[in-house]
Amino acid sequence: MKKYQCLATANFGVEAVVKRELQALLGDGGQVQVQDGRVYFKGDFKEIYKANLYLRTAERVHIVLHTFMAKTFEDLYQGVKEINWPEILPKDANFMVQGRSAKSQLFSVSDCQRITERALIDRLNEKYSMSFYPKSGARYKIEVILFKDQAQILLDTSGDGLHKRGYRKATVEAPLTETLASALVQLSFYKKDRILLDPFCGSGTIPIEAAMLARNIAPGLNRHFDCEYFKQMDPDWVKDLRKEAFSKIDYTGDLKIYASDKSREAIEAAKKNAEEAGVDQDILFSQEKIEDLNIPGPYGVLISNPPYGVRLSTEEEVDRLYENLKSLYQKDDTWSYYLITSDESFPRKFGKEPSRKRKLYNGRIKVDYYQYYGPRPD
C-alpha cells in the first residue's frame, strides 16, 4: 500500500507528546520527525485513519501533497498543477481550498486560493474534461500554505479538528481543549493505579481525558473523519479499525479519579460529558469548594486549570484561591501538582517554585504548565 508524507499539527509545547503517540502507533516505519507545531510521519491510508482515530494530542492530520518554492503566481500555478489531482480527487469531489501566507511575496491569500483552484481544475480536466464540477461527493479540504516563499499543499484528512471528540455536549466558561487536557495528563505522573484529582474541573475535560487514557478508549471513537469517505479508503477498513479500537478498551480495575468544582452548573455539565465519553462510572464528581476538600489518599496527582482573569473578578479572589490551593498542597507532601495558568505570578503567590515549567498554548492563549513533583510511591 502506498505510503504518504503526512503531517500531524499540534499546539506549541506538546509536539514531543504527539511524537511519542505516533511512534507507539506506527513504530519505526512511521519515520516520525518534529518541527515547531508540526510532527511529520509516513503512513498509508490505514495508518492515516489510525492516526486520526488514536491520536489524543494532535490537532489535525494532513497528507503533504507537494512542497515547492513559489515567489510568483506562475510558480504557484505550476507547482499545484504538478500534483496528480485525478489520482486524489474523484470527479464529484467536494473540494475546497483554504490558504495562509506569512513572510512571503505572495501575500494575498484570496489570490493564492484562486490560483490553486485554477491549477487543480486544469489538471483534473486533463482526465475528466468537464466544464463544471458539481462538488456533490465527499469533502476534500485542501490547504495552500506559504511561508518564506515556500508553498506547501496539504490535504486535510481529519475534517473537524481532532479536539472535537464528540463527547463535550455541555461547556462552561474558559474550557481547555480536549487535546491540551490529554497532553497535561500525559506530561504528568498519572498512571491508572494512582489517584487523580481536579479541584476546578469545569466541564470535566481533564478527568474525562485521564479516564479515557486509563481505559485505553480511542479518542476518535465517537466521531467520523473526512478521510473515511475518500475514494482511496475501503469502508471495510474503517469498520475493522473501529472494531479493533473497541476491542482494545480496558475495563479492568477501578479508577480513582476525583473531580470537583464549586459550581453546580459545572458539575452537571461535567457529568453529562463523562456519560457521553463512556467514563461516567470512573469519575467521582462533587460540588465542593477547594477549602472544603480532603486529600483522598497518598501519592496522588492533582492536575487542574485554576480560575484566573475573567473567571475571577478581583485580585483578592485570586489570592484567596491560591492560598487555599497552597493549604491543600501542604496537607500531604506525597502528592504531585500540575497547574496550568496564564498568571505568570502564580509561583510567587503559591509560595513555591515549580520542579519544571513548560510553555504551552490553549488555542492562541499562551499559558504555563507548572509541575511540582512529589516522591515516587513506595
Secondary structure, DSSP 8 states (H G I E B T S, - for coil): ---EEEEEEE-TT-HHHHHHHHHHHHGGGG--EEETTEEEEEE-HHHHHHHHHH-SSEEEEEEEEEEEE-SSHHHHHHHHHTS-HHHH--TT-EEEEEEEEESSS---HHHHHHHHHHHHHHHHHHHH--S-----S-EEEEEEEEETTEEEEEEESSSS-TT--S---S--SS---HHHHHHHHHTSS--TTSEEEETT-TTSHHHHHHHHHHTT--TTTTS--GGGGSTTS-HHHHHHHHHHHHHT----S--EEEEEES-HHHHHHHHHHHHHHT-GGGEEEEE--GGG----SSS-EEEE----GGGSSSHHHHHHHHHHHHHHHHH-TT-EEEEEES-TTHHHHHTS--SEEEEEEETTEEEEEEEE------
